[in-house]
Amino acid sequence: MASLVSLASSLTGSRYADGLVVVGISFGTAVLCEIISWILIYRTSSYKSLRSSIDKASKKLETMKNSSSSGGGSVSVVVKKSSKNKKMDRVESSLKESTRDLSLFKFKSGAVVAVVLFVVFGLLNSLFDGKPVAKLPFAPVSLVYKMSHRGLPGSDPTDCSMAFLYLLCSVSIRTNLQKFLGFSPPRGAAGASLFPVPDPKIS
């Protein structure tokens, strides 16, 4: 990794070399994390089955909600709506169960990815500790300044620390990479959690 830093410095000059190294390593780490996730999760039949069931349930629920918004106020229509609401509740319960299973299934790869990110962050921190790696185009607000300038000497508000740049790159690069590769979470699993919020309809 030290050779990568020196190579970038010789090619781009000292002004932007450190920032480009952090961005490059962030991109490489994101690719590595997606490879790990593919090996442990995305290529398995269990994941494909769960994703398919979530997609189907999401589309079915959306169709049922759209169709329930139409109709008159007669007794027969009210009875039909009541029956349809029960079906929607069953579909919603199935969708929540599938998203919870998906979260649990992805947990094992998440632990491995967390270890990789921790190791890479430790290596970068040892290389760029107390050293600004980039210049912000503006002076950030106080809250952002505390994060972007953390661990840096001096008081220049446009100095950007490695940790702040690495955090921004890790979030944005991996999110867009997942979308590009088709590994982003299913639409119905958005916000899926191991600890779901209780349903307000359940007393």
VOGU-3710 file (C-alpha; in Angstrom, 3 decimals, decimal comma):
1> maslvslass> 0,000/0,000/0,000  2,915/2,359/0,666  4,092/1,789/-2,907  0,615/2,757/-4,120  0,882/6,054/-2,246  4,310/6,833/-3,719  3,147/5,873/-7,220  0,128/8,160/-6,995  2,308/10,977/-5,703  4,695/10,696/-8,623
11> ltgsryadgl> 1,872/10,597/-11,186  -0,445/13,288/-9,899  1,621/15,464/-7,615  1,353/15,819/-3,845  -1,726/18,088/-3,930  -4,259/15,445/-4,954  -2,333/12,172/-4,637  -3,425/11,287/-1,105  -7,085/11,940/-1,868  -6,931/9,865/-5,045
21> vvvgisfgta> -5,313/7,011/-3,123  -8,114/7,064/-0,538  -10,761/7,128/-3,300  -9,002/4,324/-5,192  -8,691/2,131/-2,110  -12,347/2,847/-1,240  -13,394/1,697/-4,708  -11,221/-1,430/-4,477  -12,627/-2,208/-1,030  -16,196/-1,796/-2,299
31> vlceiiswil> -15,494/-4,238/-5,147  -13,934/-6,722/-2,695  -16,938/-6,443/-0,359  -19,360/-7,122/-3,222  -17,295/-10,154/-4,287  -17,479/-11,480/-0,719  -21,232/-10,818/-0,623  -21,681/-12,578/-3,961  -19,789/-15,648/-2,759  -21,628/-15,850/0,571
41> iyrtssyksl> -25,091/-14,592/-0,421  -26,061/-13,413/-3,903  -25,224/-16,616/-5,786  -27,083/-18,898/-3,370  -30,501/-20,332/-4,171  -31,836/-19,300/-0,759  -31,134/-15,630/-1,451  -32,646/-15,831/-4,939  -35,759/-17,498/-3,547  -36,183/-14,879/-0,809
51> rssidkaskk> -35,636/-12,021/-3,236  -38,176/-13,477/-5,661  -40,806/-13,882/-2,940  -40,243/-10,297/-1,762  -40,583/-8,937/-5,292  -43,795/-10,905/-5,901  -45,317/-9,905/-2,555  -44,421/-6,250/-3,109  -46,065/-6,172/-6,545  -49,134/-8,011/-5,283
61> letmknssss> -49,499/-5,645/-2,317  -49,132/-2,589/-4,530  -51,783/-3,918/-6,930  -54,174/-4,650/-4,061  -53,709/-1,158/-2,590  -54,381/0,475/-5,955  -57,506/-1,571/-6,565  -58,861/-0,992/-3,047  -58,880/2,775/-3,574  -61,716/2,436/-6,119
71> gggsvsvvvk> -65,305/1,364/-5,517  -68,601/2,668/-4,200  -70,190/2,590/-0,786  -72,705/-0,270/-1,104  -72,861/-3,086/1,443  -71,425/-5,641/-0,998  -68,515/-3,344/-1,801  -67,834/-2,782/1,915  -67,785/-6,554/2,492  -65,415/-7,040/-0,421
81> kssknkkmdr> -63,149/-4,294/0,914  -63,103/-5,948/4,335  -62,117/-9,271/2,775  -59,479/-7,547/0,631  -58,043/-5,782/3,690  -57,592/-9,138/5,394  -55,780/-10,455/2,331  -53,579/-7,337/2,298  -52,731/-7,922/5,957  -51,673/-11,492/5,159
91> vesslkestr> -49,528/-10,320/2,245  -47,948/-7,611/4,431  -47,171/-10,158/7,147  -45,591/-12,470/4,581  -43,545/-9,580/3,188  -42,306/-8,570/6,639  -41,341/-12,158/7,418  -39,435/-12,494/4,139  -37,565/-9,215/4,663  -36,653/-10,279/8,196
101> dlslfkfksg> -35,354/-13,617/6,879  -33,370/-11,745/4,227  -31,778/-9,509/6,871  -30,793/-12,524/8,942  -29,451/-14,277/5,857  -27,278/-11,282/4,947  -25,919/-10,945/8,472  -23,094/-13,459/7,974  -21,639/-11,586/4,999  -22,142/-8,295/6,830
111> avvavvlfvv> -19,849/-9,498/9,606  -17,102/-10,451/7,111  -17,481/-7,146/5,246  -17,264/-5,241/8,548  -13,946/-6,948/9,332  -12,579/-6,043/5,870  -13,644/-2,402/6,254  -12,140/-2,252/9,743  -8,784/-3,622/8,541  -8,644/-1,263/5,544
121> fgllnslfdg> -9,563/1,712/7,716  -6,800/0,794/10,170  -4,212/0,633/7,356  -5,332/3,964/5,908  -5,335/5,550/9,344  -1,734/4,464/9,908  -0,735/6,037/6,563  -2,643/9,318/6,812  -2,981/9,915/10,555  -2,997/13,669/11,225
131> kpvaklpfap> -2,565/14,464/7,533  -5,150/16,238/5,321  -5,841/14,220/2,190  -8,109/16,643/0,318  -9,443/20,202/0,214  -13,126/20,922/0,568  -14,488/23,492/-1,927  -16,161/25,409/0,902  -15,987/25,925/4,656  -18,446/23,387/6,133
141> vslvykmshr> -20,915/24,048/8,924  -19,818/23,384/12,480  -21,161/19,817/12,724  -19,567/18,726/9,436  -16,355/20,555/10,328  -15,995/18,466/13,491  -16,105/15,308/11,372  -14,095/16,476/8,345  -11,322/18,059/10,448  -11,153/15,405/13,161
151> glpgsdptdc> -7,556/14,544/14,059  -6,010/17,215/11,808  -3,638/19,946/12,988  -4,306/23,614/12,283  -7,628/25,384/11,853  -8,130/25,480/8,079  -11,829/24,497/7,694  -11,283/23,250/4,130  -8,801/20,555/5,191  -10,387/17,104/4,880
161> smaflyllcs> -9,304/14,121/6,947  -8,881/10,610/5,609  -11,691/9,255/7,800  -14,246/11,731/6,437  -13,287/11,176/2,786  -13,191/7,396/3,248  -16,647/7,441/4,847  -18,144/9,463/1,980  -16,517/7,244/-0,649  -17,454/3,979/1,055
171> vsirtnlqkf> -21,132/4,897/1,291  -21,534/6,416/-2,173  -19,333/4,000/-4,147  -20,740/0,800/-2,671  -24,363/1,964/-2,973  -23,930/2,836/-6,650  -21,899/-0,315/-7,292  -24,704/-2,455/-5,861  -27,215/-0,734/-8,140  -24,946/-1,213/-11,161
181> lgfspprgaa> -24,431/-4,912/-10,421  -28,093/-5,466/-9,553  -27,309/-6,351/-5,937  -29,316/-3,541/-4,332  -31,987/-4,660/-1,842  -35,408/-5,538/-3,315  -37,864/-2,649/-3,373  -40,111/-4,335/-0,825  -37,149/-4,917/1,506  -36,241/-1,232/1,742
191> gaslfpvpdp> -35,822/-0,455/5,398  -35,834/-4,116/6,323  -34,499/-4,681/9,791  -33,698/-7,432/12,244  -35,821/-5,505/14,743  -38,914/-4,307/12,853  -41,181/-1,556/14,203  -44,350/-3,019/15,683  -47,418/-2,805/13,465  -49,693/-0,014/14,803
201> kis> -52,745/-1,992/13,639  -51,934/-4,690/16,190  -53,262/-3,712/19,593
//
